[in-house]
Amino acid sequence: MTANGLALGEMRWRDYVQVRGTAFDSFWKDHTSGQKRRVLFILGRGFDPRAAMGLARMATAAPDCSIDIIGLSYEEDASSPSSVQADAVAANWTAIQSCVAGRGTVSTRTVKFRNDKGVSIAAWSAADLFGDTRAVESYTDVVVDISAMPRVIYFPLISRLIYFYDDLERAGKAAPNIHVVISEDPRLDMQIKEQGVDEAAGYLHPFEGPFSREARGGQPTVWIPVLGEGRTAQFDRICELVKPGETCPVLPSPARNPRRGDDIVMEHQSLLFDQVGIDPRNIIYAAESNPFDIYRQARRAAIHYHEVLELIGGCRVALSAMCSKVMSLGILLVAYELKSTQFEVGIAHVECQGYEVPRNPQLDVEPVGIWLAGECYRKE
């Protein structure tokens, strides 16, 4: 049994709730209709033009709902490439505040990216934003909008909130629903360029897993990276860290662009076949638009390798997300579910020092709502 009372063969998110487009509006209208909901909405005070879109859609669909906002302000080096986006950050924050004027409180919390020695502390800073369950107990729903959040922030933050939910459930107390919102635009995601990629990769807190200690008996490492465009530098540096004995790359299929998976393979061809030497039979395909499909596929692969290699001392599994935010959530779910089991899983990650966003991009945004924990998963 796992720490959450699940049998090892049972998927926590076998059944799930995910809504898109107009279904997103219908969901929030129905979810708040006739019920006194109190929502905590957490989002990034970022430059991404989609920063306020999810909140605006939800606030319109649920006009009678109380909504408190916490905006995460990113404390980066003055030399960060993102600093030139200050005007966009300010405009987004004005739009965010106007969405819920008079309907709740608006506050800011700071996430520090690096300490005085230049060492990344972003994941620890994000995980410590909320000290204990008292921060969320008064709400019926907690929503994290990751549209303007980097992965190093939303992975530990969402993990901590799911843990709070589980902790309250174990204690027999009322626990808030946990939701994730993404304003998805795959084309814009491909146009946003990471700048100043760190020289070395590391294991992301709180998913250091077995990699925070020496391998037992020289256990091999199986690497499951979810691939996307423009991430060859990240791939190379994470590979250098992981030193995989076996690699199972995850490619998007089906996808909006039917050739997207092939294009990613071509971009990474030298790394995949010459440097890593993958067996084409190890390639995993998962739906671009469904993190729960990636969760299923990566979870199955992780457990399979652990079981197959158990007789020779087992293995360690490193997960990586070099992909869209929707796809990356699948990796987060696998890591969270297996974190407290005998399965050895961690998340290998490399940070960048800033982002470059195109000026006046043509947007094609679809709101995505993902319900990760709460009423819909409780068994009667």
N, C-alpha and C positions, 0 to 999 in steps of 0.2 A: 504493500500500500504506500502511496505517496503521502506527503505532509498534508495534502488537501483531502485525504480520504479517498482518493481515486485509485482504482486498480491500475497497475502499470500498463496494462493493455488498453485501458479506457482513455479516450481522448476527452479532455476537458471541453474543448470547443468543437466537438463532433457536430452538434447543432449550433447555429449561430444566427445573429441578426445583423444584416448589412443592408443599408438603403442608399439609393442614388437618385440624383435628379429630382423630379417632382415627388418621388416616394420619400425623399428626405423631408420635404415640407409636410407631407401627409403624416409622416411618423411623428414629428414634433407637435403637430396640431392634435393628433389623437392621444399622444402620450401625456399631454398637459390638460386636455379637455376634461372639465368636471372634477379635476383633482388639484389640490393645493400643492403645487410643486415649488420647491425652492432650489434653484440651480446655481452652482458655482462654475463659472466659465473661465478656464485658464488658457491663455494664448500668448504668443510671442509679440513683443514690441519690436517687430522686425520691419525690413524694407520690402518684403515680398508683396506685390500688388494684390495678392489674395488674402492678406492678413485679416481683413475685417469681413470678408464675404460670408464665411460660415456663420459667424455671429449674427450678421444682418438677416440671413435667411431664417435662422432659428428664432430670432426675436420677432420677426414678422409672422411666422407660423404659430407662435405661442404668445400672443399679445398680452395675456393676463398673467404671465408667469414672472415671478420674481427672479432676477438674474444679478448675481454679484460677479464682478470681473476682477481677476488678478492678471495683470500684464507682466510678463517677464522681460526685464531690461537686461541686455547683455553687456557686461563690462569687459571690453576687449582692449587690446593694445591700441594706442593712438595710431600706430602704423598699419593696423589691419586694413585690408582693401575694402572691408565693409563700411569703414568710417565715412566714405564719400557718399553713402546713401542716407545721411542724416536727415535730409529734407523729406525723403520718402517715409522714413520711420516716423517723423513728426506728423505727416499727413495721415498716415495709417492710424496713429494713436488718436487723433482728433475724430476720425471716422468711427473708431471702435467705441469711444465714449458716447458719441451721439446715438449709437444703436440702442442704448439702454438708459437714456436720460430719465431720471426719476423712478427707475424700476429696481435699483439696487446700488450697492456700493461699487466704487472703482478704486483699485489700489495697485501698487507696483511692488514687485520683489526683484531683487538683483541677483543675477547669476554671474559669478566671476569665472572667467575662462581660464586664466593662468595666474599662478602665484608670482611672488617677486623674483623667483629664479627662472621664470618662463616655463615652468612645468604645468601641464594641463591639469586643472582641478575641476573642470566643468561638470563632469559626471557626478562627482561627490557633491558639488554645490547644488546641482539639480535634485539629487536624491534627498538632500537635507532641507529643501524648501519647506517641507511640512514635517514637523517633528514627530507627531503621533496622530492617532485617530481622531483626537479632539478637533483637529483642523477641518475635518469633513463631516463629523457626526450630525451637525445641524442641517445638512443639506439632503434633499431627496435624490439629487442627481449631480454628479461631477463630470464636466465635459472638458476634455483637453483638445484644443484645436492645434494641430501640429503644422499647419500650413506655413507658418513663419518661425518654425523651430528647427534647429539642427538636430541630427540624430543623437549626438552626444548629450543633448538635453532631454528629448522626449523618451528615449529608452529608459533611463533610470527613473524619470518622473512617473511614467505610466506604470512601471513595475512597482514603485512604492505605493501608488494608489490602489492597484489590485491587491497588494499585500494588506493594506488597511482594510479593504473590503473583506478579505479572507479572515483577518484577525477579528473583526467585528462579528462576522458570522459564527466563528468558533466560540465567541463569548456569548452568543445568543442575543446580541444587540442589533438594533436597526442599522443596516449598512446602506450607503447610497449607491445608486446605479453608477457604473463607470462607463463613460462613452468617449469615443475618439471621433473627431471631425477633421476632414481633409477637403480642401478646395482643390480638386484634382485637375491638372492640365498637363498631360504627359509631354506635349510639345514644348511648353515653357520650362518644364523640369530639365529637358535636354539642353535648353539654351542657357540655363544658369550654370556658370562655370565655377568650380572650386579653385581657389588660388592659395598659393603658399602651403602646399601639402607638407605635413610634418615629415621629417627625415626617417622617423621610425614609427612603426605601428605598436599597438599595445592591446591589452585585453580590457574591455569596457566594464567599468563598475556599474552594477553589482554582479556582473557576469564573468568574473575572472575564473570561476569554476576550478577545474583541476589544474589550470595553468599557473595558479599562484603557489604551487608546490612542485617538487620534483616528480617526474613520471615514475610510476612503480614498474620496475623491471624493464625500463626502456619501452614503455607502451607506444605504439604508433599513433600518429595523429591523423584523423580523417577531417578534411576541410570541405565544408559545404558553403560556398560563396554564391549569393544571388547577384547576378551580373547586370550591369546597365552600361549605357554609353558614356564615354569620356572618363573612364575610371582606371585606365591602364596603370597609371602611377600608383594608385591605391592598391591595385591588385598585386603589383610587384612587391610593394613594401609589406603588405600583409603576408604574402607568400614567404618572404624572407623571415618573418617572425614565426610563422606557423611551422614551416618545414614539413609539409604534409607527406605522409606515406601514401595517401590516397586522396584524390580530389573529385568531388561530385558537384560541378557547377550547375546552378539553376538558371534556366533561360525562360523569358516570358513567352508563353504560348498556351492558349490563344492570346493575341494582342491586337490592338487597333490596326497596327501595321503588320500584316501577315508575315512580312520578311524581317521583322525586327530581331527575332532570335538569330537568324542567319547573319544579319548585319553585326550583331554583337560578337558572334563567333569570329567573323572576319577581322574585326577590330582587335580582338584578343588572340588571334590565331597563333602568333609566335609564342606568347606567354603560355597558352593552354597546351599546345602540342609539342613545342620545342623545349620550353623551360620546365613545365610541370609534367609533360608527357601523359596527359589524361587518356583514358580509354573512352572512346566515344559512347560506349554502352553505359558509362557512368553519368552521362548528361541527364539532368532532371528537367522536365518541363512543367511549368505551373502557370496558371492564369494571371495575366498582367493586372487584372482588375480585382482580384480576390485574394486578400492576404490569408484567408483560411485555407485556400488550396495550397499555398506555399507552406503554411503551417503543417498541413497533413503530409505533404511530400517530404519535407525536411525532417519532420518528426519520425516518419517511417524509416528514412535512411539512417538517422542517428541510432535508433533502436536496433535496426538490422545489423549495423556494424558492431555495436556493442555485443549483441548476442552471438554473432559469427566468430568474433575474436575473443570471446570470453575464455575459451580453453587455453589460450596462450597469454592470459593476463589482462585481456580487455584492451580498450583503446580510449583515446580522448578525442572528442569531437569539437572542432572549432567552427562556429557559424560566422558568416560575414554578410553584411548588407551593403552592396555597392549598386544601388538601384533606386527606384522611386519610393516615396514615403509609404504609399499603399502597400507595395510589395514588402518593404522592410518590416512592416508590422508582423508579418508571418514569422519572421525570424525571432522577433521579440517574444511571441507567444510560445514558440518551441522552447526557447531558453528559460522562460519563466516557469513553464510547466515541469521541465525536467531538472530545474535547479535544485530541488529538494529531494531528488531521487538518487539511486545508486548510479545513474547514468552520468558520465563525465562530460559536461557540455559547458563551453564558454563562448563569448563573442569577441572575435578579433576585429579591431577597428583602427583606422588611421584618421587623424583629424586634419582639417585645413585651417588656415588662418583668416579666411574671408571668402566672399563670394562676389561674383560679377554677374549682374542681372542686365538683360537687354533694355534699352530705353524704349518706352512706349510699346511694349509687346502687344501683339494681337492675342487676346485671351479667348480660350475656349474652355471655360471652367464648369465642372460638374461637382456639386457638393456630394460628399460621401459621409455617411454616418455609420459608425461601427459600435455596437453595444457589446462591451467586453465582460461585464459582470453585473449581476443584479437580479431583478424580479423574474426575468424571462428564463433564467437558468436554475431557479430554485425548484427542487423536486418536492412535490406535495407528499 
